[in-house]
Amino acid sequence: MNRAVQFYQNALGMTKMYGHEYWTTLSVGNLNLGLHWTEGEEVTSTPRDSHGQKSGGTLTFYSDDINGDRKRIESAGGKILGEAEQPWGHMLVFEDLDGNVLKLMNPIGSS
């Protein structure tokens, strides 16, 4: 749990709101993220590629500095899966330390 909390604080600037060995709540902007203890089990992997997961939902954060955020994610131990300019904006796809897939997005016209 401590390792995951450190990642989200260092990589995404999240603030720890509540902490326990089994559950932690982190906050950024108006979003709260809950981290649940896996009881020592690995997080189940889903099919993924440079665009993200092939199924299920993906938490996507707004970024006004994807290059800077990319450096923080890598420095915190995150793995970059892909990055692309799309007609709707700039997207960075990455994994946290436990293999959860997340995205950063800077929509066209937002910066």
C-alpha positions in Angstrom: 0.0 0.0 0.0 2.8 2.4 0.9 4.5 1.8 -2.4 1.3 2.5 -4.4 0.5 5.7 -2.4 4.0 7.0 -3.0 3.6 6.4 -6.8 0.4 8.3 -7.0 1.7 11.2 -4.8 5.0 11.4 -6.8 3.7 10.7 -10.3 0.4 12.5 -10.3 0.6 14.9 -7.4 -2.3 13.3 -5.5 -2.9 14.1 -1.9 -3.5 11.3 0.7 -6.8 12.0 2.4 -7.2 8.8 4.4 -4.7 5.9 5.0 -5.0 2.4 6.4 -3.1 -0.8 5.6 -6.2 -2.1 3.7 -7.6 1.1 2.1 -6.3 4.6 1.1 -8.1 7.5 -0.4 -6.1 9.9 -2.6 -7.4 13.2 -4.1 -6.6 15.3 -7.0 -8.8 18.2 -8.2 -12.4 17.0 -7.6 -11.5 13.3 -8.0 -11.0 10.8 -5.2 -9.2 7.6 -5.9 -9.5 4.6 -3.6 -6.7 2.0 -3.4 -7.6 -1.3 -1.9 -5.1 -3.9 -0.6 -4.7 -6.9 -2.8 -4.0 -9.2 0.1 -0.6 -9.9 -1.4 -2.0 -11.1 -4.8 -0.9 -9.5 -8.0 -3.4 -7.3 -9.9 -5.0 -9.3 -12.7 -3.6 -8.3 -16.1 -5.9 -7.5 -19.0 -5.0 -7.4 -22.7 -3.4 -4.0 -23.5 -1.4 -2.2 -26.0 -0.1 1.3 -26.7 -3.7 2.6 -26.8 -4.6 1.1 -23.4 -6.7 -1.7 -22.1 -8.7 -3.8 -24.6 -11.6 -4.0 -22.3 -13.0 -2.4 -19.2 -12.8 1.2 -18.0 -9.7 3.3 -17.8 -9.2 6.2 -15.4 -8.1 9.2 -17.5 -6.6 12.3 -15.9 -6.5 15.8 -17.5 -2.9 17.1 -18.0 -1.7 20.5 -19.1 1.9 19.3 -19.2 2.1 15.7 -20.5 5.8 15.9 -21.1 6.5 16.9 -17.5 3.9 14.4 -16.2 5.6 11.7 -18.3 8.9 12.4 -16.6 7.3 12.2 -13.1 5.6 8.9 -14.0 8.8 7.4 -15.2 10.8 8.7 -12.3 8.2 7.1 -9.9 8.6 3.7 -11.6 5.6 3.8 -14.0 5.7 2.2 -17.4 4.8 4.2 -20.5 2.7 2.0 -22.9 2.1 4.6 -25.6 1.7 8.2 -26.5 -0.2 9.8 -29.5 -1.5 13.0 -31.0 -5.2 12.4 -31.9 -7.7 14.7 -33.6 -9.2 15.3 -30.2 -5.9 15.9 -28.3 -2.7 14.4 -26.8 -2.9 11.1 -25.0 -0.3 9.3 -22.8 -1.1 5.7 -21.7 0.8 4.2 -18.7 0.9 1.5 -16.1 1.3 2.2 -12.3 3.6 0.0 -10.3 1.0 -2.8 -10.0 0.1 -2.9 -13.7 -3.1 -0.8 -13.6 -3.6 1.0 -16.9 -4.3 4.8 -16.7 -4.2 7.6 -19.2 -3.3 11.3 -19.3 -5.1 13.5 -21.8 -4.7 17.1 -23.0 -7.8 17.8 -25.2 -7.4 20.1 -28.2 -8.1 23.7 -27.1 -7.5 23.1 -23.4 -4.0 24.4 -23.0 
